């Protein structure tokens, strides 16, 4: 004798799919867009740009290399950092 209240497996799977779709639009997609904008910003760094690193160091770009930057932190103080550690470019 079959149960009359049995739910098909497809109907049980639907809430899981719905949660994944919500998760994608609220978390994954915005994070990918933010990463894309950050990569575009890093590609546009030029000499004499004022930047702030993710560690909070403020400096002026002296030289741009393939994967690193040389920052002037103070008079006669230079520092080589990874490009990925730049949080943002200060606007004049």
C-alpha positions as MATLAB code, in Angstrom:
seq = 'XXXXXXXXXXXXXXXXXXXXXXXXXXXXXXXXXXXXXXXXXXXXXXXXXXXXXXXXXXXXXXXXXXXXXXXXXXXXXXXXXXXXXXXXXXXX';
ca = [
       0.000    0.000    0.000;
       1.764    3.261   -1.159;
       1.861    6.321    1.033;
      -0.378    9.129   -0.115;
       1.869   11.871    1.354;
       5.044   10.876   -0.520;
       6.898   13.816   -2.114;
       8.854   13.378   -5.309;
      12.653   13.678   -5.017;
      12.622   16.583   -7.462;
      10.426   18.663   -5.147;
      12.747   17.875   -2.211;
      15.771   18.990   -4.266;
      14.219   22.346   -5.258;
      14.938   24.233   -1.955;
      18.621   23.256   -2.209;
      18.799   24.660   -5.751;
      17.022   27.826   -4.615;
      19.520   28.320   -1.756;
      22.435   27.900   -4.166;
      20.989   30.499   -6.567;
      20.517   33.006   -3.730;
      24.045   32.264   -2.454;
      25.464   32.865   -5.947;
      23.781   36.243   -6.462;
      24.452   37.540   -2.940;
      28.026   36.325   -2.397;
      29.864   34.769   -5.334;
      28.948   37.173   -8.163;
      29.669   40.427   -6.247;
      33.006   39.024   -5.058;
      34.025   38.167   -8.631;
      33.086   41.672   -9.804;
      35.083   43.252   -6.976;
      38.118   41.095   -7.832;
      37.827   42.076  -11.503;
      37.786   45.792  -10.575;
      40.809   45.300   -8.286;
      42.798   43.598  -11.059;
      41.903   46.439  -13.441;
      43.089   48.982  -10.844;
      46.375   47.101  -10.363;
      46.981   47.043  -14.118;
      46.551   50.819  -14.241;
      49.103   51.715  -11.553;
      51.700   54.146  -12.869;
      54.743   55.987  -11.579;
      53.953   58.828   -9.118;
      50.573   57.359   -8.126;
      49.908   57.582   -4.404;
      48.741   54.223   -3.057;
      47.732   52.607    0.209;
      48.628   48.977    0.850;
      46.393   46.459    2.569;
      48.717   46.803    5.573;
      47.994   50.530    5.768;
      51.289   51.829    4.367;
      50.967   55.041    2.356;
      53.509   55.675   -0.371;
      54.257   56.995   -3.830;
      55.061   54.593   -6.668;
      58.642   55.064   -7.872;
      58.912   52.061  -10.192;
      56.441   49.523  -11.573;
      57.680   45.999  -12.268;
      55.818   42.944  -13.524;
      54.690   41.655  -10.116;
      56.033   44.254   -7.698;
      56.110   47.990   -7.037;
      58.764   50.137   -5.435;
      57.198   52.686   -3.101;
      58.762   55.794   -1.640;
      57.520   55.886    1.938;
      59.569   58.873    3.124;
      62.675   60.774    2.029;
      65.368   58.182    1.204;
      63.080   55.311    2.284;
      61.959   52.938   -0.458;
      60.188   49.630   -0.179;
      59.394   46.878   -2.677;
      55.929   45.346   -2.337;
      53.739   42.907   -4.241;
      51.206   44.565   -6.558;
      48.402   42.475   -5.039;
      48.939   44.122   -1.654;
      47.794   47.526   -2.959;
      44.360   48.240   -1.475;
      43.589   51.399   -3.419;
      45.026   54.382   -5.268;
      44.524   57.710   -3.519;
      42.778   60.261   -5.691;
      44.305   63.764   -5.892;
];
